[in-house]
Amino acid sequence: MVEPGGELTKDEACSLLEAVGRKRDIESFEALFRYYAPRVKAYMARLTRDPNIAEELMQEVMITVWNKAGQFEATRGNAGTWIFTIARNLRIDAYRKNRRPDFDVNDPAFVADDAKSAENELAERQDATRLKDAMKDLPQEQIQLLTLSFFDDCSHSAIATKLNLPLGTVKSRIRLAFARLRAALEDGK
């Protein structure tokens, strides 16, 4: 049995840890706890600079040692290295968890857009229908220019190149198409 402040050899630590893993021996765990808990807590205090967090992490480490003692293999390393590896990994997990931003339910990216009212949706559909009807009355060349410019997102110079027309002609035909659409939509109100 290890006394507080006493030393524990590597072989003793390994046999205590194996006893905890095989038989869930509480006395062996108490001996490990008395020896390693203050050391793990000091290690965590050095890393976190917060005694409360160091205490919590030390408790987590020792609970993990109790729960995973059956996974310890003395042939692969000593008990102290195994315990401090658990401590390091838990510290990294805690650090990552604390660095994550809190989820803000009011963040515009997570707030659903307000649903359109039936009245607004009906008005938009009616406007779209009126626009389609007004476009049917335009000459085919103007419909083609509007389609390329606004639906296919082509620049005026790209349209001029594509249709082999002067740039000024493309611009004036688009302006003329807008004027005709505006007049048709205003008459239809």
Residue frames relative to the residue before (quaternion, step in Angstrom):
aa qw qx qy qz dx dy dz
M 1.0000 0.0000 0.0000 0.0000 0.00 0.00 0.00
V 0.3495 -0.7380 0.5449 0.1908 3.58 -0.94 0.89
E 0.3142 -0.7319 0.5772 0.1803 3.54 -0.88 0.95
P 0.6168 -0.5282 0.4032 0.4218 3.61 -1.13 0.51
G 0.8032 0.2075 -0.1947 0.5234 3.55 -0.84 1.01
G 0.5272 0.6420 -0.4056 0.3813 3.61 1.26 -0.11
E 0.4957 -0.6489 0.4920 0.3020 3.53 -1.32 0.25
L 0.1758 -0.7528 0.6292 0.0805 3.50 -1.24 0.56
T 0.3350 -0.7423 0.5390 0.2153 3.57 -0.69 1.02
K 0.6627 -0.4991 0.3708 0.4174 3.55 -1.27 0.33
D 0.6648 0.5034 -0.3094 0.4571 3.58 0.93 -0.85
E 0.6407 0.5137 -0.3279 0.4670 3.59 1.00 -0.79
A 0.6506 0.5149 -0.3171 0.4594 3.57 0.93 -0.88
C 0.6527 0.5113 -0.3133 0.4630 3.59 0.95 -0.85
S 0.6837 0.4725 -0.3044 0.4654 3.59 0.87 -0.88
L 0.6220 0.5245 -0.3465 0.4668 3.62 1.04 -0.68
L 0.6715 0.4966 -0.2939 0.4648 3.58 0.91 -0.91
E 0.6411 0.5082 -0.3226 0.4761 3.60 1.03 -0.76
A 0.6313 0.5247 -0.3309 0.4654 3.61 1.05 -0.73
V 0.6317 0.5100 -0.3303 0.4815 3.57 1.04 -0.74
G 0.6833 0.4968 -0.2837 0.4537 3.58 0.94 -0.86
R 0.7250 0.4413 -0.2490 0.4665 3.58 0.90 -0.89
K 0.8416 0.2016 -0.0508 0.4984 3.57 0.72 -1.11
R 0.3662 -0.7202 0.4963 0.3176 3.61 1.29 -0.08
D 0.1690 0.8272 -0.5102 0.1638 3.57 1.06 0.89
I 0.3618 -0.7669 0.4972 0.1837 3.56 -0.47 1.27
E 0.6457 0.5243 -0.3345 0.4431 3.62 0.94 -0.80
S 0.6373 0.5101 -0.3272 0.4760 3.59 1.01 -0.76
F 0.6499 0.5038 -0.3211 0.4697 3.57 0.99 -0.82
E 0.6260 0.5352 -0.3422 0.4523 3.61 0.98 -0.78
A 0.6428 0.5176 -0.3201 0.4653 3.57 1.01 -0.81
L 0.6506 0.4970 -0.3105 0.4830 3.58 0.99 -0.86
F 0.6447 0.5361 -0.3184 0.4422 3.54 0.96 -0.91
R 0.6684 0.5047 -0.3100 0.4500 3.61 0.85 -0.96
Y 0.7076 0.4534 -0.2714 0.4690 3.57 1.00 -0.76
Y 0.8001 0.3522 -0.1749 0.4529 3.59 0.70 -1.06
A 0.5682 0.6275 -0.3998 0.3515 3.64 0.99 -0.63
P 0.6898 0.4515 -0.3210 0.4661 3.66 0.77 -0.83
R 0.6433 0.5238 -0.3228 0.4556 3.59 1.05 -0.73
V 0.6526 0.4931 -0.3091 0.4852 3.59 0.98 -0.86
K 0.6424 0.5206 -0.3264 0.4579 3.58 0.98 -0.83
A 0.6507 0.5008 -0.3197 0.4729 3.62 0.94 -0.80
Y 0.6235 0.5351 -0.3237 0.4691 3.57 1.04 -0.81
M 0.6874 0.4708 -0.2761 0.4793 3.58 0.89 -0.95
A 0.6279 0.5335 -0.3416 0.4520 3.60 0.99 -0.75
R 0.6319 0.5256 -0.3260 0.4672 3.57 1.05 -0.79
L 0.7115 0.4618 -0.2616 0.4605 3.60 0.95 -0.85
T 0.7779 0.3756 -0.1886 0.4672 3.57 0.88 -0.93
R 0.2239 -0.7938 0.5188 0.2247 3.58 1.17 -0.65
D 0.6441 0.4366 -0.3301 0.5345 3.56 1.19 0.64
P 0.3733 -0.7716 0.4639 0.2238 3.62 -0.39 1.19
N 0.6334 0.5354 -0.3429 0.4411 3.61 1.05 -0.64
I 0.6629 0.4772 -0.3000 0.4928 3.56 0.96 -0.86
A 0.6189 0.5438 -0.3414 0.4524 3.59 1.02 -0.79
E 0.6456 0.5141 -0.3124 0.4704 3.59 0.98 -0.84
E 0.6646 0.5042 -0.3038 0.4603 3.60 0.89 -0.91
L 0.6763 0.4877 -0.2956 0.4662 3.57 0.91 -0.91
M 0.6164 0.5333 -0.3476 0.4634 3.59 1.04 -0.74
Q 0.6457 0.5091 -0.3240 0.4679 3.60 0.95 -0.85
E 0.6445 0.5230 -0.3161 0.4595 3.58 0.96 -0.85
V 0.6383 0.5286 -0.3206 0.4587 3.57 0.98 -0.88
M 0.7056 0.4664 -0.2810 0.4534 3.57 0.80 -0.98
I 0.6074 0.5211 -0.3561 0.4825 3.61 1.09 -0.59
T 0.6463 0.5094 -0.3155 0.4726 3.58 0.99 -0.82
V 0.6096 0.5361 -0.3482 0.4687 3.60 1.03 -0.75
W 0.6513 0.5099 -0.3137 0.4662 3.60 0.92 -0.90
N 0.7248 0.4625 -0.2499 0.4453 3.59 0.84 -1.01
K 0.7924 0.3212 -0.1540 0.4952 3.60 1.01 -0.74
A 0.3169 0.7810 -0.4935 0.2145 3.59 1.21 0.20
G 0.6135 0.5660 -0.3477 0.4271 3.60 1.09 -0.60
Q 0.6478 0.5211 -0.3177 0.4559 3.61 1.20 -0.36
F 0.5225 0.6498 -0.4067 0.3732 3.58 1.28 -0.26
E 0.0690 -0.7720 0.6314 0.0240 3.55 -1.00 0.91
A 0.3894 -0.7495 0.4917 0.2119 3.57 -0.53 1.21
T 0.6168 0.5664 -0.3507 0.4193 3.60 1.11 -0.54
R 0.7015 0.4679 -0.2648 0.4678 3.58 1.18 -0.48
G 0.7937 -0.1748 0.1257 0.5689 3.63 1.17 -0.20
N 0.5652 -0.6102 0.4226 0.3599 3.55 -1.26 0.12
A 0.6953 -0.5066 0.3314 0.3875 3.56 -1.28 0.44
G 0.6487 0.5369 -0.3251 0.4304 3.59 0.92 -0.85
T 0.6493 0.5049 -0.3111 0.4762 3.57 0.96 -0.87
W 0.6473 0.5242 -0.3116 0.4573 3.58 0.97 -0.88
I 0.6773 0.4896 -0.2899 0.4664 3.59 0.90 -0.93
F 0.7059 0.4506 -0.2793 0.4697 3.60 0.88 -0.85
T 0.5625 0.5504 -0.3937 0.4750 3.61 1.20 -0.32
I 0.6200 0.5160 -0.3305 0.4900 3.56 1.03 -0.78
A 0.6502 0.5244 -0.3141 0.4511 3.59 0.93 -0.92
R 0.6623 0.5037 -0.3080 0.4613 3.57 0.88 -0.92
N 0.6778 0.4970 -0.2983 0.4522 3.59 0.87 -0.91
L 0.6535 0.4955 -0.3168 0.4765 3.59 0.97 -0.78
R 0.6264 0.5272 -0.3353 0.4662 3.59 1.04 -0.71
I 0.6435 0.5081 -0.3211 0.4739 3.59 0.97 -0.82
D 0.6439 0.5196 -0.3211 0.4608 3.59 0.94 -0.86
A 0.6636 0.4977 -0.3041 0.4686 3.59 0.93 -0.90
Y 0.6367 0.5286 -0.3257 0.4572 3.59 0.99 -0.81
R 0.6678 0.4934 -0.2994 0.4700 3.58 0.91 -0.91
K 0.6460 0.5254 -0.3208 0.4513 3.56 0.95 -0.85
N 0.6891 0.4790 -0.2785 0.4670 3.61 0.96 -0.81
R 0.6573 0.5168 -0.3158 0.4485 3.60 1.13 -0.51
R 0.5517 0.6025 -0.4075 0.4080 3.59 1.18 -0.32
P 0.4414 -0.6827 0.5022 0.2948 3.56 -0.90 0.82
D 0.5265 -0.6102 0.4853 0.3390 3.53 -1.18 0.59
F 0.4977 -0.6421 0.5007 0.2988 3.53 -1.12 0.72
D 0.1742 -0.7842 0.5915 0.0694 3.56 -0.70 1.12
V 0.3344 -0.7779 0.4977 0.1878 3.57 -0.37 1.24
N 0.6822 0.4812 -0.2908 0.4673 3.61 1.19 -0.40
D 0.3886 0.7139 -0.4902 0.3147 3.59 1.28 0.09
P 0.5046 -0.6861 0.4239 0.3081 3.61 -0.70 1.01
A 0.6033 0.5681 -0.3684 0.4215 3.59 1.09 -0.52
F 0.7463 0.3888 -0.2070 0.4989 3.59 1.16 -0.57
V 0.5983 0.5499 -0.3692 0.4510 3.58 1.25 -0.13
A 0.4299 -0.7069 0.4997 0.2565 3.56 -0.77 1.01
D 0.5259 -0.6069 0.4881 0.3418 3.52 -1.12 0.68
D 0.5378 -0.6047 0.4690 0.3537 3.52 -1.10 0.67
A 0.4689 -0.6663 0.5013 0.2913 3.53 -0.96 0.85
K 0.4873 -0.6550 0.4889 0.3076 3.53 -1.01 0.80
S 0.4777 -0.6417 0.5052 0.3237 3.52 -1.05 0.67
A 0.6361 -0.5354 0.3891 0.3966 3.55 -1.19 0.49
E 0.6231 0.5523 -0.3339 0.4418 3.56 1.07 -0.75
N 0.6798 0.4816 -0.2886 0.4718 3.59 0.92 -0.93
E 0.6499 0.5147 -0.3215 0.4575 3.56 0.98 -0.81
L 0.6387 0.5164 -0.3200 0.4722 3.57 0.99 -0.79
A 0.6497 0.5153 -0.3146 0.4620 3.59 0.96 -0.88
E 0.6524 0.5086 -0.3195 0.4622 3.61 0.97 -0.82
R 0.6500 0.5082 -0.3184 0.4667 3.59 0.97 -0.81
Q 0.6492 0.5075 -0.3186 0.4685 3.56 0.98 -0.83
D 0.6323 0.5215 -0.3280 0.4697 3.61 1.00 -0.80
A 0.6559 0.5094 -0.3122 0.4612 3.58 0.95 -0.87
T 0.6438 0.5151 -0.3169 0.4688 3.57 0.99 -0.81
R 0.6516 0.5088 -0.3147 0.4664 3.59 0.96 -0.87
L 0.6451 0.5185 -0.3215 0.4601 3.59 1.00 -0.81
K 0.6475 0.5104 -0.3176 0.4683 3.60 0.94 -0.85
D 0.6579 0.5032 -0.3099 0.4669 3.55 0.95 -0.86
A 0.6556 0.5052 -0.3120 0.4665 3.59 1.00 -0.81
M 0.6521 0.5190 -0.3226 0.4487 3.58 1.02 -0.75
K 0.5803 0.5940 -0.3773 0.4100 3.62 1.12 -0.55
D 0.6779 0.4985 -0.2863 0.4582 3.57 1.15 -0.62
L 0.5558 0.6051 -0.3988 0.4074 3.62 1.25 -0.16
P 0.5672 -0.5606 0.4623 0.3878 3.58 -1.21 0.45
Q 0.6426 -0.5622 0.3659 0.3702 3.58 -1.13 0.70
E 0.6382 0.5372 -0.3436 0.4314 3.64 0.95 -0.77
Q 0.6644 0.4851 -0.3076 0.4782 3.63 1.03 -0.73
I 0.6121 0.5307 -0.3470 0.4725 3.60 1.04 -0.73
Q 0.6446 0.5256 -0.3178 0.4552 3.57 0.97 -0.87
L 0.6659 0.5007 -0.3031 0.4626 3.60 0.93 -0.89
L 0.6589 0.4994 -0.3113 0.4686 3.62 0.94 -0.85
T 0.6381 0.5288 -0.3224 0.4575 3.57 1.00 -0.84
L 0.6780 0.4811 -0.2971 0.4696 3.59 0.86 -0.92
S 0.7056 0.4845 -0.2743 0.4384 3.55 0.88 -0.95
F 0.8319 0.2813 -0.1170 0.4639 3.58 0.70 -1.05
F 0.7313 0.3898 -0.2519 0.4999 3.60 1.05 -0.53
D 0.7418 0.3503 -0.2083 0.5325 3.57 1.08 -0.72
D 0.3610 -0.7875 0.4375 0.2412 3.57 1.38 0.00
C 0.3181 0.7324 -0.5278 0.2897 3.58 0.94 0.93
S 0.4651 -0.6480 0.5169 0.3110 3.56 -1.10 0.65
H 0.6511 -0.5192 0.3724 0.4095 3.56 -1.22 0.39
S 0.6612 0.4965 -0.3212 0.4617 3.60 0.95 -0.79
A 0.6297 0.5159 -0.3427 0.4689 3.63 1.05 -0.65
I 0.6289 0.5224 -0.3286 0.4728 3.57 1.05 -0.76
A 0.6435 0.5255 -0.3241 0.4524 3.57 0.95 -0.90
T 0.6617 0.4948 -0.3048 0.4737 3.58 0.94 -0.84
K 0.6739 0.5213 -0.2912 0.4351 3.56 0.90 -1.00
L 0.7714 0.3439 -0.1760 0.5056 3.59 0.95 -0.91
N 0.3775 -0.7461 0.4631 0.2937 3.57 1.34 0.00
L 0.4470 0.6447 -0.4730 0.4010 3.55 0.90 1.08
P 0.5529 -0.5706 0.4643 0.3914 3.60 -1.17 0.41
L 0.6059 -0.5847 0.4034 0.3581 3.59 -1.09 0.73
G 0.6407 0.5336 -0.3222 0.4482 3.61 0.96 -0.83
T 0.6331 0.5284 -0.3266 0.4619 3.59 1.05 -0.75
V 0.6302 0.5266 -0.3277 0.4672 3.58 0.99 -0.85
K 0.6895 0.4868 -0.2881 0.4524 3.57 0.82 -0.96
S 0.6833 0.4798 -0.3030 0.4594 3.58 0.87 -0.87
R 0.6469 0.5050 -0.3343 0.4635 3.63 0.99 -0.69
I 0.6297 0.5111 -0.3401 0.4761 3.60 1.05 -0.70
R 0.6409 0.5131 -0.3241 0.4700 3.62 0.99 -0.83
L 0.6466 0.5183 -0.3066 0.4683 3.56 0.99 -0.86
A 0.6399 0.5169 -0.3225 0.4684 3.60 1.00 -0.81
F 0.6382 0.5175 -0.3218 0.4705 3.60 1.00 -0.81
A 0.6490 0.5184 -0.3239 0.4529 3.56 0.91 -0.88
R 0.6672 0.4914 -0.3035 0.4703 3.59 0.92 -0.84
L 0.6445 0.5120 -0.3204 0.4689 3.60 0.99 -0.82
R 0.6473 0.5264 -0.3163 0.4515 3.57 0.91 -0.93
A 0.6649 0.4982 -0.3007 0.4682 3.57 0.92 -0.92
A 0.6691 0.4997 -0.3054 0.4576 3.59 0.91 -0.86
L 0.6828 0.4841 -0.2896 0.4643 3.59 0.97 -0.83
E 0.6476 0.5048 -0.3222 0.4712 3.58 1.06 -0.68
D 0.6398 0.5135 -0.3271 0.4691 3.59 1.03 -0.70
G 0.6888 0.5076 -0.2743 0.4391 3.57 1.08 -0.75
K 0.4928 0.6831 -0.4336 0.3202 3.63 1.19 -0.18
